[in-house]
Amino acid sequence: MLIDFLNSYLFDEDFDKILEIKNFKENHLKTSLEIKVTIKEILHFHENLKGESAKDLETLYNKLGLVEFTLLDLEDGCWFTTARAINTLSELCIEVPNHRIEAYLNESRNEVRQQSQLYFLKLAEEQPLKFLDKTVRPLTTWQQIYIENALKNFYKGPAPDFSQWLYHDLTSVVEFSIRMIARYNQFENIPKLIPFLKSKNDTLKREAVTSLTNLEHIALLELIIPNFEDNSRIIKLEILNSVEQLGNYEDLKKIGDQLATTDWELRIKYHNIEQGFLPEKKELIYSQFMLEKRFEI
């Protein structure tokens, strides 16, 4: 009955929508189970439709009075029910007052926070990441992935200026913003990334080196090579990656003088890069490395 109703509503030109919606609402939405099944099927249809058909389903959802039921679920108190309600609102592009969803941006459950973030991303016409201004819990790796994916696949407006969150209280938000500046080729923000090369936070420092490398900021090497030995291992590895991508053999040699003789992880990476710069001397470089390793010189 439900499938036939949905198919007729969407595709039958002779279908009396006003009358049939009234009848369906009175006869088939009497119990909580009937309502939940209807919502589930509408969502299933919506996932497989685009354009006017998808919008028609969104209209139907409203006319059947299912928004009210979803808003009750939103405040149910059970994290799973709340997350499902927010997901339904975002999937069907049903806009509710911002404060109704903002309340869940800092919920203890990651799943609820993630769904509230996606809601704002999917419904935004501009400034899709304004919710970060109200975010006080760290962004998990998965949340960062989902946010980036939603920006690419759902948000249709102008890209935000990610530099506005470079001084956020949360390291995870700053890290994400640095990465997005590079992903969206926001070259105008390069000067704002430079100070992070001196950050005492290795997470932010590494992300800055990576992003400036991806933005092909040639001046980066003269900023990070001279004090190579003063950095932690993860930063040293990132600097070597930068030299490999942006530099030449002369740049690499400046690092060679700063490598500890017994730090074999870094020396292996150094020699691999060296072979890339000097392919004609690959065998000689390898022999020299093995000799050094054997006698630890």
N, C-alpha and C positions, 0 to 999 in steps of 0.2 A: 504493500500500500504506500509506504513512505517513498520508495524508489520511483514508483509510478507517478506519485504526486510531484516529485522533484523534476523528473524528466518532462512531464507535461508542462509544468511551470516554466521551464527553460526553453523548451523546443516546440510546444504545440501552440500555434498562432490562434487557434480557436478556444484556447483555455481561458475560462472566466476567472481571472486572477483574484479579483476582489471577493467573489462568492466562494471560490475554492479555498482561499486562505482562511476566510471566516469559518468555513465548515471544518477544515483541518484543525484549526486552533481549538474549536469547541469539542471535537470528537476524538482527537488523537494526541492532545497535550494535557491530559488530565492528571497524569502521575509523573513523579520525578524520573522514573525509568524511561517513560516515553519521551520526556524532554531531553534527557541525556542521549538517547539513541538518535533523536532528530538532530541534535547539535553535532554529534559524531558524523552522521551521514552528510550534513551540509558542509562540514569541514573537509570530508573526503572528496566531495564533488568539487569544492572550491580549489583544492590542491591541483586538480587536473584541468581546470578551466582558466581562461584568461579573458581580458577585454570586457565586453558588455555582459557576457554570461556570468563572469565572476562578480561584477557589480550588481547584477540581478539577484544573485544569491545573498549578497550583503544586504540588499534592500529587503529580501524575504526574511532574513534573520531578524531584522528590526520589526517587520510587520507581524511576525509570529509572536512577538513579545519575549523573545529569547534573550535580549540584552539584559532585561531586568533579572532574569534567572542567573545570567553570568555574573552580574554585579553582586548578587547574593553569594555566589560561590567565591567571589573575590574576597569577601570578608568572612569566609567560613571559619578561618582560624587554622585549618589544616594546610600545611605548606604545599602539599601536592595539589589540593583543590585550588588554592590561590594561584599557583604556577600555571595550572591548566586554564584557569579563567583568563589570566593575562595573555597567554598564548592564543586563546580563542579571539580575544579582542584585537590582537595585532594581526593575526592571520586574516581576519575578515575586515581589517581596516576600520574598526569601529572606534571612533574617538570619544573619549570620556574626559572630564576635567582632569588636568595634569596632576592635581594633588591626590587623586584616587590611586594613581600608579606610583607617584614619587614616594609614597609612604613605604614602598617595598624595595626601593633601590638599595637599602642598607639592611635588608633582612639577614638573619643568621644563615639561612640556607642559600647556598650558591645558586641552586636551580631557580629560586624565586628572583634573586637579583638579576640573573641572566635574562629571564623572560621580561622583566621590567625594562632592562636596557634595550632589548630587541623591540619592545613595543614603541619606545620613543624613536628608535632608528627607522622603523618601518613607516611610521606615520608622519615623520618630519618632512616638511617642504624645504626647510633650510635649518642651519645650525643643528644637525642631527645628534651632536654629542654634548649638548647643553646639560644633559643629565650628569655629566662628570663634575659639574660645579657643585652638585649636591651629593656626590659620592664620597663616603668616608671609610669604606671598607676596600682593601686592596683588590685590584682586578686580578683574577686568576689567569693562568695561561690560556685556559679554554675560553674564558670570557673575552680575552683580547682577540683570540682567533675568530670567535663568533661576531664580535663587533666589526672587525675588518671585513669579514665575509658579507655581513649585512650592508656595510657601506658600499661594497662593490655590486651586490646583487639586488638590493631592495631600494636603497636611497637613490633618488633621481635628481636631487638638487645640486647646487654648487658645493664643491669640496670645502670643508671647513679649514680655517687656518689653524693647524695643529699647534702652532707656537703658543697659543693662548693658554695651554695647559703645561708649559714647561716649568712652571713654578708652583705646580699643584703640591699639596701636602703629602700625597701618596707617591712613593717611588715608582710603583707599578704604572701609575697614570703618566708620570713623566717619561718613563722608559717607553711606553706605548706611543706617546706623542713624538718622541725623537725618531722612533722607527717609522711612524707614518709620514713625517716630514720627508724622509727619503723615498718611501713608497710612492708618494704623490708628487715627487720631484719639485718640492717647494724650495727651489734654489734661493729664493729671497730670504729664507730663514737660516741660511748657512751661518751668518754672523752670530745668530742666537745659539747655535750649537757649539761654537768654538769654546766658550767658557767651561763646558762640561768635560773638556779634555783635561782639566785640572781638578775635576771632582774627586773627592775622597771616597765616593761611593763607586765601587768597581762596576756595578751593574750599569749605572748611568754612563760611566766613562767608556766602557766597552761598547755600549749602544751608540754613543756619540762617534767613536772611531769607526764603527761599522757603517753608520749612516753617512758620515762624511766621505767614506770610501765609496759607497754606492752612489753618492752624488758626484763622484769624480772630482773632488775638491783637491787639486794638485798641491796647493800650499799646505795641505795636511801633513805631508811627510816631514817638512822642516819643523813642524811643531811637535811631532811625536818621536822622531828618531833620536835627537840629542840626549833625551833623558830616558832612553829605553830601559837601562838597567835599574832605574829607580821604581819600575812598575812591578805589579804582581804578575804571576805566571799567565793568568787569563788575558791580561792586557798585553803582555809581550806577544802572545800568540796572535792576538788581533792585529797588533802592529805589523807583525810579519805578513799577515794576510794583506794588509794595506800596501806594503812594499811590493808584494807579488803582483797586485792588481794595478797599482799606480806608478810604481817606481822602476828603477833599472838596477844593473849590477853595482853601480857606484853607490846607490842608496843602500843596497844590501850590505856592502862591505862596511859601511859605517856602523851597522849593527853587529857584524861579526866581531869587532873589537870589544864589544860589550857583553858577549856571551860567556857565561861561566863554562870552564873546560869540562866540567862533569855533568852539566845539565843536558843530558842526552835527548830528552824530548824536544827541547828547543833546537838543539844542534841538528837533529834529524830533519826537522822542518826547514831549518836554514839551508841545509845541503840540498834538499829537494827543490827549493826555490832557486838555489844557485844553479842546479842542473837545468832548470827551465830557462834561465837567463843565458847559460852557456852550453847549449846542447852539444856543441862540437867537442866539449871537454867533459862530457858526462861520465865516461869511464874513469878518467883521471880523478875527477871529484869524488867518485864513489870509492876508489882505491885509497885516496887520502883520508876519507872519512873512516873507513874500516881500520886503517892504520892508527888513526887517532883513538878510536874506540878500544882497539886492542891494547894499546899502551897507555890509554887514558891521558893523552897529552893535549 
